[in-house]
């Protein structure tokens, strides 16, 4: 595969699974995340000669810009940007949520995604090729308790993706949003529940959910369609998850 793929949040979950999926096709990878030890371990697991790593937090725009500026010449022409890094913090209702958690989600899920996109788009336009993959969530399309700000950030990803595609009409640059439902084999819920494993276990009890490999496969499929095809959105849920009736609160009598 003659592609250079830049993946944010590659230290675990969707990002690491996506790196492995593209590496199996021989793609050249730029893997980023906050934990340098995990990035190096993944690089060593894969063909290290075709992997470049950069440890930084995507909320830090200065560090992000520096990492891009310092890319080796062979890795500069990025073909695919996978805006994967993101998180949810707390399942508490809005009136009990720490405001700093809201800020962290906005700075990561919205601003971090925007900054990387803004950096890479001009080069893609100049080279006349490129693909932006934005990882959203069903929380951005269906409301649920405890998701006031997380869901809002993912709704932003949804609207940004479709409007970005509109801006790119007349160019060969593609934009795809991946919209996962319930996934269990990542750090997502552990981070959301502040490391309380009993809450994580209770949330997933009795379910057969999607896996990080399922999401990586969806990303890979969208990227490998013929260049005249733009996959706008892939929304996927496990069979154990579906839609419910509108909630009604009834007064006790």
Residue frames relative to the residue before (quaternion, step in Angstrom):
aa qw qx qy qz dx dy dz
X 1.0000 0.0000 0.0000 0.0000 0.00 0.00 0.00
X 0.2269 -0.7939 0.5548 0.1019 3.55 -0.61 1.18
X 0.4328 0.6715 -0.4794 0.3631 3.55 0.53 1.23
X 0.2135 -0.7136 0.6440 0.1747 3.53 -1.26 0.54
X 0.1038 -0.8229 0.5583 -0.0167 3.55 -0.57 1.24
X 0.1726 -0.7750 0.6051 0.0585 3.57 -0.80 1.10
X 0.0445 -0.8249 0.5623 -0.0377 3.59 -0.59 1.18
X 0.2113 -0.7555 0.6048 0.1373 3.58 -0.80 0.99
X 0.7984 0.2513 -0.2028 0.5082 3.57 -1.14 0.61
X 0.2987 0.8067 -0.4623 0.2150 3.56 1.04 0.79
X 0.5030 0.6882 -0.4168 0.3157 3.61 1.20 0.03
X 0.8030 0.0236 -0.0033 0.5955 3.60 1.22 -0.29
X 0.8176 0.3596 -0.1747 0.4144 3.54 -1.36 -0.16
X 0.8513 -0.0718 0.0752 0.5143 3.54 -1.02 -0.90
X 0.6612 0.5435 -0.3146 0.4106 3.57 0.92 -0.93
X 0.6858 0.4674 -0.2840 0.4803 3.57 0.87 -0.95
X 0.6490 0.5123 -0.3190 0.4631 3.60 0.98 -0.82
X 0.6456 0.5125 -0.3176 0.4687 3.59 1.02 -0.77
X 0.6143 0.5415 -0.3394 0.4628 3.58 1.04 -0.76
X 0.6732 0.4888 -0.2996 0.4669 3.58 0.88 -0.91
X 0.6480 0.5327 -0.3273 0.4350 3.59 0.97 -0.83
X 0.7077 0.4340 -0.2677 0.4891 3.60 0.89 -0.88
X 0.6007 0.5595 -0.3590 0.4441 3.60 1.08 -0.65
X 0.6237 0.5534 -0.3433 0.4323 3.58 1.05 -0.71
X 0.6911 0.4309 -0.2676 0.5149 3.58 1.25 -0.38
X 0.5650 -0.6371 0.3689 0.3726 3.57 1.28 0.07
X 0.3570 0.7368 -0.5037 0.2757 3.59 1.18 0.37
X 0.4289 -0.6464 0.5612 0.2886 3.53 -1.28 0.44
X 0.1632 -0.8408 0.5158 0.0191 3.57 -0.77 1.07
X 0.1157 -0.7092 0.6876 0.1045 3.51 -1.26 0.66
X 0.0877 -0.8259 0.5569 -0.0105 3.56 -0.46 1.25
X 0.0278 -0.8161 0.5768 -0.0218 3.56 -0.76 1.03
X 0.2229 0.7414 -0.6118 0.1622 3.53 -1.27 0.51
X 0.6400 -0.5601 0.3710 0.3729 3.56 -1.27 0.11
X 0.7438 0.4138 -0.2184 0.4773 3.62 1.09 -0.66
X 0.3228 -0.7974 0.4826 0.1644 3.53 -0.19 1.34
X 0.6235 0.5540 -0.3558 0.4216 3.60 1.02 -0.71
X 0.6686 0.4841 -0.3012 0.4775 3.58 0.98 -0.78
X 0.6205 0.5343 -0.3438 0.4597 3.58 1.02 -0.71
X 0.6786 0.4846 -0.2953 0.4663 3.57 0.91 -0.89
X 0.6252 0.5326 -0.3397 0.4585 3.59 1.03 -0.73
X 0.6641 0.4858 -0.3025 0.4810 3.59 0.99 -0.84
X 0.6178 0.5427 -0.3391 0.4569 3.58 1.02 -0.77
X 0.6836 0.4826 -0.2823 0.4691 3.58 0.93 -0.90
X 0.6115 0.5472 -0.3424 0.4576 3.58 1.15 -0.60
X 0.7257 0.3889 -0.2086 0.5279 3.55 1.08 -0.82
X 0.6644 -0.4388 0.3697 0.4789 3.59 -1.23 -0.28
X 0.3035 -0.8209 0.4513 0.1740 3.58 0.05 1.31
X 0.5994 0.5771 -0.3666 0.4163 3.60 1.13 -0.50
X 0.7361 0.3667 -0.2109 0.5284 3.57 1.26 -0.43
X 0.6489 0.4798 -0.3121 0.5013 3.56 1.26 0.41
X 0.0675 -0.7519 0.6547 0.0396 3.55 -1.01 0.91
X 0.1523 -0.7965 0.5796 0.0808 3.60 -0.94 0.84
X 0.0279 -0.7708 0.6364 0.0098 3.54 -1.23 0.59
X 0.1967 -0.8038 0.5554 0.0818 3.57 -0.56 1.19
X 0.3467 0.6963 -0.5772 0.2487 3.56 -0.71 1.14
X 0.4629 -0.6334 0.5403 0.3042 3.53 -1.35 0.28
X 0.4359 -0.7315 0.4457 0.2761 3.62 -0.64 1.04
X 0.5405 0.5928 -0.4196 0.4248 3.61 1.22 -0.09
X 0.6571 0.4847 -0.2913 0.4984 3.57 1.23 -0.49
X 0.2400 -0.8226 0.4982 0.1325 3.58 -0.01 1.26
X 0.6033 0.5529 -0.3623 0.4463 3.58 1.09 -0.60
X 0.6759 0.4768 -0.2872 0.4830 3.58 0.91 -0.93
X 0.6178 0.5449 -0.3354 0.4571 3.57 1.04 -0.78
X 0.6858 0.4829 -0.2838 0.4647 3.58 0.82 -1.01
X 0.6348 0.5299 -0.3267 0.4577 3.59 1.02 -0.79
X 0.6440 0.5258 -0.3210 0.4536 3.59 0.95 -0.87
X 0.6606 0.4908 -0.3092 0.4766 3.59 1.00 -0.76
X 0.6473 0.5292 -0.3109 0.4521 3.55 0.99 -0.88
X 0.7436 0.4173 -0.2122 0.4774 3.58 1.05 -0.75
X 0.3455 0.7336 -0.5166 0.2750 3.61 1.18 0.31
X 0.5058 -0.6207 0.4943 0.3384 3.62 -1.00 0.74
X 0.6674 -0.5409 0.3368 0.3854 3.57 -1.09 0.70
X 0.6731 0.5227 -0.3006 0.4281 3.57 0.95 -0.85
X 0.7295 0.4225 -0.2282 0.4871 3.59 1.21 -0.40
X 0.4478 0.7442 -0.4245 0.2560 3.59 1.25 -0.14
X 0.7191 0.4432 -0.2542 0.4710 3.59 0.91 -0.90
X 0.0771 -0.8312 0.5505 0.0060 3.58 0.18 1.30
X 0.2708 -0.7835 0.5465 0.1188 3.57 -0.80 1.10
X 0.8009 0.1279 -0.0282 0.5842 3.56 1.02 -0.86
X 0.1157 -0.7628 0.6335 0.0588 3.56 -0.86 1.02
X 0.1127 -0.7813 0.6121 0.0474 3.57 -0.70 1.10
X 0.1652 -0.7869 0.5921 0.0529 3.55 -0.29 1.32
X 0.0820 0.8504 -0.5053 0.1217 3.53 0.29 1.32
X 0.5927 0.6122 -0.3811 0.3587 3.62 0.95 -0.80
X 0.3209 0.7240 -0.5607 0.2421 3.55 -0.86 0.98
X 0.0632 -0.8081 0.5852 0.0245 3.56 -1.23 0.27
X 0.2386 -0.6994 0.6456 0.1925 3.50 -1.39 0.31
X 0.1149 -0.7893 0.6013 0.0465 3.55 -1.01 0.82
X 0.8480 0.0730 -0.1162 0.5119 3.56 -0.69 1.18
X 0.1967 -0.7352 0.6332 0.1408 3.52 -1.26 0.59
X 0.3778 0.7390 -0.4757 0.2914 3.57 1.25 0.34
X 0.5584 -0.5703 0.4584 0.3911 3.60 -1.17 0.42
X 0.7098 -0.5027 0.2904 0.3990 3.56 -1.19 0.59
X 0.6939 0.4973 -0.2903 0.4324 3.60 0.95 -0.80
X 0.7183 0.3792 -0.2651 0.5195 3.60 1.25 -0.05
X 0.5257 0.6684 -0.3919 0.3511 3.60 1.24 0.03
X 0.4793 -0.6338 0.5278 0.3001 3.56 -1.12 0.74
X 0.4753 -0.6977 0.4531 0.2863 3.60 -0.70 1.05
X 0.5971 0.5710 -0.3694 0.4254 3.60 1.07 -0.61
X 0.5996 0.5475 -0.3601 0.4595 3.59 1.11 -0.61
X 0.6245 0.5286 -0.3349 0.4673 3.58 1.02 -0.77
X 0.6652 0.5079 -0.3050 0.4544 3.57 0.89 -0.94
X 0.6490 0.5251 -0.3212 0.4471 3.59 0.94 -0.88
X 0.6630 0.4978 -0.3102 0.4652 3.59 0.94 -0.83
X 0.6582 0.4955 -0.3127 0.4727 3.59 0.94 -0.83
X 0.6824 0.4966 -0.2955 0.4477 3.59 0.87 -0.92
X 0.7039 0.4438 -0.2590 0.4904 3.59 1.06 -0.71
X 0.7742 0.4112 -0.2047 0.4353 3.55 0.57 -1.23
X 0.7528 0.3438 -0.1939 0.5268 3.57 1.11 -0.65
X 0.7660 0.3948 -0.2291 0.4527 3.58 0.46 -1.19
X 0.6449 0.5210 -0.3310 0.4506 3.60 0.96 -0.79
X 0.6482 0.5097 -0.3050 0.4764 3.56 1.01 -0.85
X 0.6575 0.5211 -0.3080 0.4487 3.58 0.95 -0.89
X 0.6722 0.5236 -0.3139 0.4187 3.56 0.84 -0.97
X 0.6728 0.4928 -0.3008 0.4625 3.58 0.88 -0.92
X 0.6364 0.5266 -0.3260 0.4597 3.56 0.98 -0.83
X 0.6695 0.5145 -0.2928 0.4487 3.56 0.92 -0.96
X 0.6403 0.5274 -0.3223 0.4560 3.59 1.06 -0.71
X 0.7847 0.4018 -0.1948 0.4299 3.57 0.75 -1.05
X 0.5582 0.6532 -0.3949 0.3252 3.61 1.05 -0.58
X 0.6539 0.5207 -0.3575 0.4165 3.68 0.78 -0.82
X 0.6576 0.5061 -0.3107 0.4635 3.60 0.98 -0.81
X 0.6314 0.5234 -0.3322 0.4659 3.56 1.02 -0.75
X 0.6430 0.5128 -0.3149 0.4738 3.57 0.98 -0.84
X 0.6631 0.5131 -0.3016 0.4538 3.58 0.93 -0.91
X 0.7319 0.4095 -0.2326 0.4925 3.61 0.97 -0.85
X 0.3743 -0.7661 0.4465 0.2713 3.56 1.36 -0.16
X 0.7112 0.3236 -0.2871 0.5541 3.56 1.02 0.86
X 0.3736 0.7294 -0.5259 0.2276 3.56 -1.17 0.50
X 0.1130 -0.7732 0.6227 0.0396 3.53 -1.27 0.49
X 0.1632 -0.7639 0.6196 0.0765 3.57 -0.85 1.05
X 0.0859 -0.7712 0.6300 0.0322 3.57 -0.79 1.06
X 0.0721 -0.7963 0.6004 0.0132 3.57 -0.68 1.12
X 0.2641 -0.7688 0.5632 0.1486 3.59 -0.74 1.05
X 0.1088 -0.8022 0.5867 0.0210 3.54 -0.54 1.23
X 0.3183 -0.7153 0.5697 0.2499 3.57 -1.04 -0.79
X 0.5590 -0.5734 0.4596 0.3841 3.56 -1.18 0.47
X 0.5317 0.6224 -0.4069 0.4054 3.61 1.24 -0.34
X 0.6542 0.5017 -0.3118 0.4723 3.58 1.21 -0.41
X 0.7322 0.4031 -0.2225 0.5019 3.58 1.28 -0.18
X 0.7666 0.1973 -0.1268 0.5978 3.58 1.23 -0.44
X 0.3820 -0.7406 0.4956 0.2451 3.63 -0.69 0.97
X 0.0834 0.7724 -0.6282 0.0433 3.55 -1.19 0.61
X 0.6308 -0.5591 0.3713 0.3894 3.60 -1.12 0.57
X 0.8026 0.2952 -0.2272 0.4659 3.55 -1.08 0.75
X 0.6768 0.4985 -0.2789 0.4643 3.57 1.29 0.09
X 0.2180 0.8319 -0.4990 0.1068 3.60 1.20 0.31
X 0.7881 0.2850 -0.1594 0.5218 3.59 0.73 -1.00
X 0.6085 0.5313 -0.3702 0.4586 3.62 0.95 -0.71
X 0.6727 0.4907 -0.2944 0.4690 3.57 0.88 -0.94
X 0.6354 0.5283 -0.3295 0.4567 3.58 1.04 -0.75
X 0.6515 0.5046 -0.3314 0.4594 3.60 0.97 -0.76
X 0.6893 0.4597 -0.2893 0.4795 3.58 1.02 -0.73
X 0.5673 0.5407 -0.3848 0.4876 3.59 1.20 -0.39
X 0.5997 0.5408 -0.3509 0.4741 3.57 1.10 -0.67
X 0.6379 0.5257 -0.3316 0.4547 3.60 0.91 -0.88
X 0.6455 0.5283 -0.3178 0.4508 3.58 0.98 -0.85
X 0.7120 0.4402 -0.2637 0.4794 3.62 0.77 -1.00
X 0.6279 0.5337 -0.3408 0.4526 3.59 1.00 -0.76
X 0.6515 0.5364 -0.3197 0.4307 3.58 0.93 -0.89
X 0.7124 0.4447 -0.2753 0.4680 3.58 0.80 -0.95
X 0.6686 0.4848 -0.3072 0.4729 3.60 0.99 -0.73
X 0.6001 0.5383 -0.3560 0.4726 3.58 1.11 -0.62
X 0.6334 0.5239 -0.3295 0.4645 3.57 0.98 -0.81
X 0.6293 0.5294 -0.3310 0.4628 3.59 1.04 -0.76
X 0.6483 0.5185 -0.3130 0.4614 3.60 1.00 -0.81
X 0.7277 0.4512 -0.2319 0.4615 3.56 1.10 -0.72
X 0.3466 0.7337 -0.5082 0.2885 3.57 1.25 0.19
X 0.7466 0.3328 -0.2758 0.5056 3.57 -0.85 0.99
X 0.6744 0.3737 -0.2836 0.5702 3.56 1.35 0.00
X 0.5137 -0.6439 0.4564 0.3366 3.62 -1.19 0.28
X 0.4445 0.7034 -0.4558 0.3160 3.60 1.28 0.09
X 0.2188 -0.7979 0.5542 0.0908 3.55 -0.81 1.06
X 0.1300 -0.7709 0.6206 0.0612 3.56 -1.21 0.64
X 0.0114 0.7979 -0.6005 0.0520 3.57 -0.81 1.06
X 0.1793 -0.7457 0.6283 0.1304 3.55 -1.07 0.77
X 0.2005 -0.7463 0.6263 0.1024 3.55 -0.97 0.97
X 0.0904 -0.8303 0.5497 -0.0138 3.57 -0.62 1.15
X 0.0814 -0.8368 0.5405 0.0307 3.61 0.06 1.24
X 0.3464 -0.6631 0.6170 0.2444 3.46 -1.36 0.46
X 0.8437 -0.1658 0.1381 0.4915 3.56 -1.05 -0.83
X 0.0305 0.7789 -0.6214 0.0793 3.56 -0.76 1.14
X 0.2294 -0.8474 0.4706 0.0887 3.59 -0.76 0.96
X 0.7302 0.4737 -0.2670 0.4138 3.63 0.98 -0.63
X 0.5507 0.5717 -0.4185 0.4413 3.59 0.94 0.90
X 0.6115 -0.5471 0.4189 0.3891 3.57 -1.32 -0.03
X 0.3743 0.7864 -0.4478 0.2022 3.57 1.29 -0.22
X 0.7486 0.4039 -0.2368 0.4695 3.59 0.66 -1.08
X 0.5962 0.5575 -0.3651 0.4477 3.58 1.09 -0.62
X 0.6564 0.4858 -0.3031 0.4912 3.58 0.99 -0.84
X 0.6534 0.5322 -0.3170 0.4352 3.56 0.92 -0.91
X 0.7553 0.3555 -0.1898 0.5168 3.56 1.00 -0.84
X 0.4808 -0.7149 0.4028 0.3090 3.57 1.27 0.51
X 0.7343 -0.4626 0.2241 0.4433 3.55 0.98 0.93
X 0.4814 0.6563 -0.4485 0.3693 3.62 1.24 0.14
X 0.2583 -0.8223 0.4895 0.1323 3.55 -0.01 1.33
X 0.5921 0.5756 -0.3772 0.4194 3.61 1.06 -0.58
X 0.6532 0.4909 -0.3123 0.4846 3.61 1.07 -0.71
X 0.6194 0.5329 -0.3373 0.4676 3.56 1.05 -0.75
X 0.6731 0.5031 -0.2956 0.4544 3.57 0.84 -0.99
X 0.6527 0.5180 -0.3115 0.4567 3.58 0.99 -0.84
X 0.6439 0.5423 -0.3206 0.4342 3.58 0.99 -0.83
X 0.7736 0.3586 -0.1779 0.4912 3.59 0.97 -0.87
X 0.3974 0.7485 -0.4662 0.2540 3.59 1.25 -0.12
X 0.8584 0.1563 -0.1251 0.4722 3.54 -0.97 0.95
X 0.6177 0.5509 -0.3484 0.4400 3.60 1.22 0.30
X 0.1886 -0.7079 0.6575 0.1760 3.52 -1.33 0.35
X 0.0968 -0.8649 0.4926 -0.0026 3.53 0.00 1.35
X 0.6422 -0.4315 0.4327 0.4628 3.51 -1.37 -0.19
X 0.2899 -0.7310 0.5861 0.1952 3.55 -1.30 0.34
X 0.6637 -0.4782 0.3827 0.4293 3.55 -1.28 0.23
X 0.6211 0.5455 -0.3396 0.4488 3.60 1.07 -0.69
X 0.6032 0.5493 -0.3566 0.4552 3.59 1.08 -0.65
X 0.6703 0.4857 -0.2942 0.4778 3.59 0.96 -0.87
X 0.6326 0.5249 -0.3262 0.4668 3.59 0.99 -0.82
X 0.6433 0.5255 -0.3192 0.4563 3.58 1.00 -0.81
X 0.6412 0.5156 -0.3216 0.4687 3.60 1.03 -0.79
X 0.6395 0.5176 -0.3202 0.4697 3.58 0.99 -0.84
X 0.6658 0.5077 -0.2949 0.4605 3.56 0.88 -1.00
X 0.6458 0.5271 -0.3255 0.4463 3.60 0.94 -0.87
X 0.6615 0.5085 -0.3121 0.4543 3.60 0.90 -0.91
X 0.6770 0.5025 -0.2918 0.4516 3.57 0.93 -0.92
X 0.7504 0.4259 -0.2203 0.4549 3.60 0.97 -0.80
X 0.4034 0.6660 -0.5196 0.3519 3.60 1.17 0.37
X 0.6471 -0.5063 0.3795 0.4253 3.61 -1.17 0.44
X 0.6170 -0.6298 0.3286 0.3386 3.60 -0.97 0.81
X 0.6365 0.5206 -0.3519 0.4472 3.61 1.17 -0.27
X 0.6519 0.4937 -0.3085 0.4860 3.59 1.30 -0.05
X 0.1047 -0.7582 0.6402 0.0662 3.57 -0.93 0.96
X 0.2309 -0.7379 0.6191 0.1378 3.57 -0.74 1.05
X 0.3162 -0.7932 0.4870 0.1836 3.58 -0.29 1.22
X 0.8063 -0.0802 0.1312 0.5711 3.56 0.71 -1.11
X 0.0669 -0.7339 0.6716 0.0768 3.54 -1.16 0.70
X 0.0401 -0.7791 0.6256 -0.0068 3.55 -0.60 1.18
X 0.0669 0.8191 -0.5639 0.0811 3.59 -0.70 1.04
X 0.0675 -0.7753 0.6279 -0.0040 3.53 -1.07 0.89
X 0.5090 -0.5847 0.5029 0.3824 3.58 -1.21 0.28
X 0.6406 -0.5336 0.3838 0.3970 3.57 -1.19 0.47
X 0.6430 0.5487 -0.3231 0.4255 3.61 1.10 -0.61
X 0.7023 0.4130 -0.2513 0.5226 3.59 1.27 -0.15
X 0.1079 0.7832 -0.6073 0.0777 3.57 -1.00 0.80
X 0.6440 -0.5197 0.4054 0.3883 3.58 -1.22 -0.53
X 0.2415 -0.7838 0.5583 0.1250 3.56 -1.07 0.71
X 0.6343 -0.5105 0.3951 0.4254 3.58 -1.25 0.12
X 0.6250 -0.5114 0.4139 0.4201 3.55 -1.27 0.32
X 0.4775 -0.6864 0.4746 0.2749 3.56 -0.99 0.86
X 0.0691 -0.7686 0.6350 0.0363 3.56 -1.10 0.75
X 0.2010 -0.7682 0.5951 0.1238 3.58 -0.77 1.00
X 0.1256 -0.8030 0.5812 0.0406 3.57 -0.70 1.05
X 0.4773 -0.6628 0.5016 0.2851 3.57 -0.97 0.89
X 0.4318 -0.6622 0.5362 0.2960 3.56 -1.04 0.68
X 0.2502 -0.7883 0.5451 0.1369 3.56 -0.99 0.75
